[in-house]
Amino acid sequence: MKILHTADWHLGKRLEQFSRLEEQKEVLNEICEIAERESVDAVIIAGDLFDNFNPSSDAMGLLYSTLHRLSDFGSRAVIAIAGNHDSPERIDAPDALARVSGIIFVGFPNAHVHPFETRNGLKVTKTDKGFVEFQLPHTEVPLRLIITPYANEIRLKTFLGIEKSEESLRELLESHWQYLSDTYCDDKGVNLLATHLYVMRRDDENPPEEPDDERPILHIGGAQAIYTDNFPTQIQYVALGHLHRYQTVSKQPCPIVYSSSPLAYSFAEANQTKYVVVIEAEPGKPADYREIALTKGKKLLRARFEQIEEALEWLGGCQDALVQLTIVTDNFLESADKKRLTEAHTGLMPIIPEIRTKMTENGTAGKLLELEGSSMEELFIDYFKNSKEGKGQIPNESLLGVFREILSLDEDEAL
């Protein structure tokens, strides 16, 4: 059988002032075309369907219409799980109606899917907490899927019915997954696992990095990293979501793969190629898989210049991209230059100023003051310190309070 693995759609996401919804429509249409061209039997979306807990009606409409197309009127299984950006309650909400089309939404780790059968022959034959078995219309063997949506560590332990709070999450999940594998995953079916967690090799000195604008999973109250050796040996492929770069974390005990997000969502992902993964599997044998590059959506490009004219020339050559520009100057960017740059490109992010410090008393040049990655408040404080009014002093709390109020008004208007 063939299964398509994708993840981290982040529907409704914006990049600064720019909506990505039209790009998302294009790339999801491309994913549907790949599923149709490859004649896949099932589709797994491994979390972060939306970008926040309260998605817009446009984002929800795009999700449901895309999944309906992927389901092919109930002849193809579609399984969509919650990620750390999703509200599990919202993900679960349409499940009863979606099952008519062979679509299963899983918001919580202890979800128990009710058996059903579609008119086109897709049938759920076995279920347990965090487990579902399908009989697919065009295959003779069953598809077994262990499903663990994202939840923080406390909620995961609660959902899994664990009383020993001192046990590590890794041990709890390993025990849970092993029980399901031992109970349901013999070599007479295809056995997969889908989850939205941070996964790494136990001995990896350079673990994969989370995206810049991703809500970190590794924090107090979040879910700790899961090791590749926590997955059961009966599993033939692990479909992961959360990290936005395509990568095979390990091939032991089976391929453990992040499929990538369908679009580049931060400038840390600039120039990354995005993918979906097509898995080909049969019982009792290692699964084969191959990545298929996605071509839709704007590229994210960034560059750094010291001369305005050079920056303008570069902007003219990348009009179809979204761009991030750093300008190095001796003083803060003149309004006239800022206007020229802004008018030269419709996809320009807020310009990042990089200010050279003044010459020291002994005539040596100071280090460049790098402002990339700073918050708006940090940029304002630094601007004030270097202004005539500031004279090297930080703004007082009264002035900062006014700035924060203005900033919050701007954010409200953006929303």
C-alpha positions in Angstrom: 0.0 0.0 0.0 1.0 3.7 -0.4 0.6 6.3 2.2 1.3 10.0 1.9 2.9 11.8 4.9 2.7 15.5 5.4 2.6 17.8 8.4 2.8 21.4 9.7 0.4 23.1 7.4 -0.1 26.0 9.8 -3.2 27.2 8.0 -3.9 30.9 8.6 -0.3 31.8 9.3 1.0 35.2 8.5 4.5 36.4 7.9 4.7 39.9 9.5 2.0 41.8 7.5 1.6 39.3 4.8 -1.1 36.6 4.6 0.1 33.2 3.3 -3.4 31.9 2.6 -3.3 32.1 -1.2 0.1 30.3 -1.2 -1.4 27.7 1.2 -4.3 27.1 -1.3 -1.8 26.6 -4.1 0.5 24.2 -2.2 -2.4 22.1 -0.7 -3.8 21.8 -4.2 -0.3 20.5 -5.2 -0.4 18.0 -2.4 -3.8 16.7 -3.5 -2.5 16.3 -7.1 0.4 14.3 -5.8 -1.9 12.0 -3.8 -4.1 11.5 -6.9 -1.1 11.0 -9.2 0.5 8.5 -6.8 -2.8 6.7 -6.1 -2.1 6.7 -2.4 -4.3 4.6 -0.1 -4.1 6.8 2.9 -2.9 10.3 4.0 -1.4 11.2 7.4 -1.2 14.9 8.4 1.1 14.8 11.5 -0.1 17.9 13.4 -0.1 21.7 13.3 -3.1 21.8 10.9 -3.7 25.4 12.0 -1.3 28.1 13.2 -3.2 29.0 16.3 -6.0 27.8 18.6 -8.6 30.2 17.0 -8.2 29.9 13.2 -10.1 32.1 10.8 -13.1 30.8 8.9 -11.0 30.9 5.7 -8.3 28.7 7.3 -10.9 26.2 8.5 -12.7 26.2 5.2 -9.4 25.5 3.4 -8.6 22.6 5.8 -12.0 20.9 5.4 -12.2 21.3 1.6 -8.6 19.9 1.2 -9.2 16.9 3.4 -12.5 16.2 1.6 -10.7 16.1 -1.7 -7.9 13.9 -0.3 -10.5 11.5 1.0 -11.7 10.8 -2.5 -15.3 10.4 -1.3 -14.4 7.9 1.4 -12.2 5.6 -0.7 -8.9 6.9 0.9 -8.2 7.1 4.6 -7.2 10.5 5.9 -5.9 10.9 9.5 -5.2 14.4 10.9 -3.8 14.8 14.4 -3.3 17.9 16.6 0.0 19.6 17.0 1.2 22.1 19.6 -0.3 25.0 17.6 -3.7 23.3 17.5 -6.6 23.3 19.9 -7.3 19.6 20.5 -11.0 20.4 21.1 -11.3 22.2 17.8 -9.5 19.4 15.9 -11.9 16.8 17.4 -15.0 18.8 16.8 -15.9 17.8 13.2 -14.9 14.2 13.6 -18.4 12.7 13.6 -19.3 14.4 10.3 -15.8 13.8 8.8 -16.0 10.0 9.3 -18.6 9.8 6.6 -15.9 10.7 4.2 -13.2 8.5 5.8 -11.5 11.4 7.6 -10.4 10.9 11.2 -9.5 13.8 13.4 -7.5 13.0 16.5 -7.1 15.8 19.1 -6.2 13.9 22.2 -3.6 11.1 22.9 -6.3 8.8 24.4 -8.7 9.2 21.5 -10.8 6.1 20.8 -12.0 6.1 17.2 -15.5 4.6 16.8 -15.7 1.9 14.1 -17.3 2.9 10.8 -17.5 2.0 7.2 -17.9 4.4 4.2 -20.0 3.7 1.1 -16.8 3.2 -0.9 -15.5 0.4 1.3 -13.1 2.1 3.7 -13.6 0.4 7.1 -12.3 0.8 10.6 -12.0 -2.7 12.0 -10.2 -2.3 15.3 -9.7 0.6 17.7 -8.1 1.3 21.1 -6.9 4.3 22.9 -4.4 5.9 20.5 -4.8 3.1 17.9 -6.9 2.4 14.8 -6.8 -0.3 12.2 -8.2 0.2 8.7 -9.3 -2.1 5.9 -8.7 -0.1 2.8 -10.7 -0.5 -0.4 -7.8 -1.3 -2.7 -5.5 -3.4 -0.5 -5.9 -6.9 1.0 -3.9 -6.3 4.2 -4.9 -3.9 7.0 -3.2 -0.6 7.9 -2.5 -0.3 11.6 -1.8 3.2 13.0 -0.6 4.2 16.4 -1.6 7.9 16.9 -0.2 10.3 19.5 -1.1 13.9 19.0 0.8 16.6 20.8 0.0 17.3 24.5 2.2 18.7 27.2 3.8 16.3 29.6 1.2 16.6 32.4 -1.7 16.1 30.0 0.0 13.2 28.3 0.5 11.4 31.6 -3.2 12.1 32.4 -4.5 10.9 29.1 -2.4 7.7 29.3 -3.8 6.9 32.7 -0.4 7.0 34.4 -0.3 7.4 38.2 3.5 7.3 38.7 4.3 11.0 38.0 8.1 10.4 38.6 8.3 8.2 35.5 9.7 10.0 32.5 7.5 10.7 29.5 9.8 8.7 27.3 9.2 5.6 29.5 5.5 6.2 29.5 5.2 6.6 25.8 7.5 3.7 25.1 5.4 1.5 27.3 2.1 2.7 25.8 3.4 2.2 22.2 4.9 -1.2 23.0 1.5 -2.4 24.5 -0.4 -1.3 21.3 2.3 -2.9 19.1 2.3 -6.2 20.9 -1.5 -6.3 21.0 -2.3 -5.3 17.4 0.8 -5.0 15.2 1.8 -8.4 13.9 3.4 -9.1 10.5 0.1 -9.6 8.8 -0.5 -5.9 8.3 1.3 -2.6 7.7 2.2 -0.9 11.0 2.8 2.8 11.2 3.0 5.4 14.0 2.2 9.1 13.7 3.0 11.7 16.4 3.7 15.4 16.8 6.7 15.5 19.2 10.3 16.5 19.3 12.3 13.3 18.4 16.1 12.8 18.4 18.7 10.1 18.6 19.8 9.3 22.2 23.5 9.8 21.4 23.0 12.8 19.1 25.4 15.7 20.1 23.8 18.0 17.6 20.0 17.5 17.9 17.7 19.0 15.2 16.8 22.7 15.8 13.2 23.8 16.2 12.0 26.6 13.9 12.7 30.1 15.0 9.0 31.0 15.3 7.9 27.6 16.5 6.6 27.4 20.1 9.3 25.3 21.7 8.2 21.9 22.9 11.3 21.6 25.1 10.3 23.8 28.0 8.9 23.5 31.5 5.5 22.0 31.2 6.1 20.9 27.6 6.9 17.5 26.3 10.5 16.3 26.6 12.4 15.0 23.7 11.6 11.4 22.6 14.4 9.1 21.6 14.3 7.1 18.4 14.9 3.9 20.4 11.6 4.5 22.3 9.7 3.4 19.2 8.6 -0.3 19.0 10.4 -2.6 16.6 7.1 -3.8 15.0 6.6 -0.3 13.5 7.7 0.1 9.9 7.6 3.9 9.6 7.2 6.8 12.0 5.5 9.9 10.5 6.6 13.0 12.5 5.4 16.6 12.7 6.8 19.7 14.4 10.2 20.4 12.7 9.8 22.3 9.5 12.8 20.9 7.6 12.6 17.5 5.9 14.9 15.0 7.7 15.2 11.4 8.5 16.0 11.4 12.2 17.0 7.7 12.1 16.5 4.5 10.2 16.5 2.4 13.4 14.3 0.7 14.4 12.6 2.0 11.2 12.5 5.2 9.1 11.6 8.0 11.5 10.9 11.1 9.3 9.9 14.7 9.6 8.2 15.4 6.2 8.7 19.2 6.5 6.1 22.0 6.4 4.7 22.7 2.9 5.9 26.3 2.9 8.8 28.2 4.4 7.2 30.0 7.4 10.2 31.9 8.8 13.4 33.3 7.4 15.4 30.6 9.2 13.8 28.3 6.5 15.0 30.6 3.6 16.0 28.5 0.5 14.7 25.3 2.0 13.0 22.9 -0.4 9.8 21.5 1.1 8.4 18.0 0.6 5.8 15.4 1.2 6.8 11.8 1.7 5.2 8.8 -0.1 5.6 5.5 1.8 5.3 2.1 0.1 4.9 -0.7 2.6 3.9 -4.3 2.8 3.6 -6.6 5.9 6.8 -8.0 7.5 9.2 -5.9 5.4 11.0 -2.6 5.8 9.0 0.3 4.4 10.3 2.2 1.4 9.9 5.9 1.3 10.7 8.8 -1.0 10.4 12.5 -0.7 8.6 14.5 -3.4 9.5 18.2 -3.7 6.8 20.9 -3.5 7.1 23.8 -5.9 4.3 26.2 -5.0 4.5 29.2 -2.7 6.9 32.1 -2.5 10.5 31.8 -1.7 11.8 33.5 1.4 15.1 35.4 0.7 17.2 37.6 2.9 20.2 39.8 2.3 22.4 42.4 4.0 23.7 45.6 2.3 25.7 48.6 3.2 24.8 50.6 0.1 21.2 51.6 -0.6 21.7 51.4 -4.4 23.0 47.8 -4.2 20.0 46.9 -2.1 17.6 48.5 -4.6 19.2 46.5 -7.5 18.9 43.2 -5.5 15.2 43.9 -4.7 14.5 44.4 -8.4 15.7 40.9 -9.1 13.5 39.0 -6.6 10.0 40.5 -7.0 8.3 37.1 -6.7 9.7 36.4 -3.2 9.1 37.6 0.3 12.3 39.3 1.4 14.1 40.3 4.6 16.6 43.2 4.3 19.3 44.3 6.7 20.8 47.7 6.0 24.2 48.6 7.7 24.5 52.3 8.3 26.5 54.7 10.5 23.2 56.2 11.8 19.6 55.1 11.8 18.0 54.6 8.3 16.9 57.9 6.8 13.2 58.1 6.0 13.8 58.9 2.4 16.0 55.8 1.9 13.4 53.7 3.8 10.7 54.9 1.5 12.8 54.1 -1.6 13.4 50.6 -0.4 9.7 50.0 0.7 8.4 51.2 -2.7 10.9 49.0 -4.6 9.3 45.7 -3.4 5.8 44.8 -2.4 7.0 41.7 -0.4 9.5 43.5 1.8 9.4 42.8 5.6 10.2 45.6 8.1 13.7 46.6 7.3 16.3 45.6 9.9 18.8 48.3 10.7 22.3 47.3 11.7 24.1 50.3 13.2 27.8 50.8 13.4 28.9 52.0 16.8 30.9 55.3 16.9 34.6 55.4 16.7 36.3 54.9 20.1 38.6 57.5 21.6 41.7 55.8 20.3 40.3 55.9 16.8 39.5 52.2 16.4 36.1 51.2 15.0 33.6 49.7 17.4 31.7 46.5 16.7 28.6 46.4 14.6 25.4 46.6 16.6 23.3 43.7 15.3 19.6 44.2 15.7 18.3 41.2 13.8 16.1 39.0 16.0 15.5 41.8 18.5 11.9 42.6 19.7 10.3 45.9 18.8 10.7 47.1 22.4 14.5 46.2 22.3 14.8 48.1 19.1 13.1 51.1 20.5 15.3 51.1 23.6 18.4 50.9 21.5 17.1 53.7 19.2 16.4 56.0 22.2 19.8 55.4 23.7 21.5 56.4 20.4 19.3 59.5 19.8 19.9 63.1 20.8 17.2 62.9 23.4 18.4 59.7 25.0 22.1 60.7 25.3 23.0 57.1 26.1 20.3 56.5 28.7 17.5 54.0 28.4 13.9 55.4 28.3 12.0 55.7 31.6 9.1 53.5 32.4 6.6 56.2 31.6 7.9 56.5 28.0 8.1 52.7 27.7 4.5 52.4 28.8 3.4 54.8 26.1 5.4 52.8 23.5 3.9 49.5 24.7 0.4 50.9 24.4 1.1 52.1 20.8 2.6 48.7 20.0 -0.5 46.9 21.3 -2.8 49.1 19.3 -0.8 48.3 16.1 -1.0 44.6 16.9 -4.8 44.8 17.4 -5.2 46.5 14.0 -3.1 43.8 12.4 -5.4 41.1 13.8 
